[in-house]
Amino acid sequence: MSISSAPRFVPFTNFEQFHSALRTQLAQDIDLLFAYANLPSPLVDACRYVMTGQGKGVRPLLVASSFASIATSVHPTDLLADDATLAATTDSLETLLDDDSRYDMCRRAALAVELLHTYSLVHDDLPCMDDDDLRRGQPTAHIVFEESTALLAGDVLQTLAFEVLTADLPSFAPFDASIANQLLAVFAPRARRMVSGQMLDLNAEASTDISQEDLEAIHRDKTGALIEAAMLMGGICAGATAPQRIALQECAQHIGLAFQVQDDILDVTTTTDDLGKPAGSDEKLDKSTYVKLMGVDAAKSYAQSLFDDGRAAIVRELSSRELNDSADNQALIALIEWLWARKK
């Protein structure tokens, strides 16, 4: 019996159901984490406020989708043994999805990337940064709470993002030290890259002649690094092989860049009500964007090519493997298609 009481985000049947199950699991786990952390008010109130908004949950979805897709893949050479080996391999795959330790490490990873991402949004919105008063369709943290509280909320969410990987959390299986070490090795440098990318982005605001190459260098870190971390962490929790990790990283690099190009497009083509944050803020801050650099139509074509390349990278890896009779391997592909179709 699983230690977890909420619906699992595997197995995958369709994207809407998968997304709903993830949000249910994530909401429960956020509650558990804040109960464990025992933060004082109003810090805990600010943390709950920003972590329970109407975000898309893209990064935890990437963790869960990578976990579901990789968990059900089997290399053909694994199937060339005798019947007993084949049966054992099949049993191990079925067991993986019911393995409390691996599944709960995936829960921890999904929490970690959402905590880190949300911290970055809270700090981005502060008056000293983008000075935005709307995020995810609601007033930003420094508008609802004191600016100092919002700052500290971001700080503590960042620290919790790392603590959650090894914390003694109620209703979680004990953490797996080997998996935790691998997760930290992937997560920490990409968290650092995200912050470096934010600094490069601020530096670029003063530049009038930034190139596409420069812009991509910024966003491979600012946006892409955490997307890389999410996909790799999901794969690690599922026991991804070296070729699978390479495919996940290649896919993530394309998707991370595509996601930012798409954000730049939506900033000028979508209303504030639909976007959930101030539309046109990039132009207001005179930011360097793909739309500013190449125009809306060319930016859309570029985003499409990046999504196509990202999808192709993971399809090549999955199609090179014998798959269980399950739709789980489609979870990541379905997520990529959902991301391409998003309007906010």
Buried (B, 14 or more C-beta within 10 A) or exposed (E): EEBBEBEBBBBBBEBEEBBEBBBBBBBBBBEBBBEBBEBEEBBBBBBBBBBBBEBBBBBBBBBBBBBBBBBBBBBEEBEEEEEEEBEEBBEEBBEBBEBBBBBBBBBBBBBBBBBBBBBBBBBBBBEEBBBBEBBBBBBBBBBBBEEEBBBBBBBBBBEBBBBBBBBEBEBBBEBBEEBBEBBBEBBEEBBEBBBBBBEBBBEBEEEEEBEEEBBBBBBBBBBBBBBBBBBBBBBBBBBBBEEBBEBBBBBBBBBBBBBBBBBBBBBBBBEEEEBBBBBEBBEEEEBBBBBBBBEEEEBBEBBBEBBBBBBEBBBEBBEEBEBBEBBBBBBBBBBBEBBBEEEB
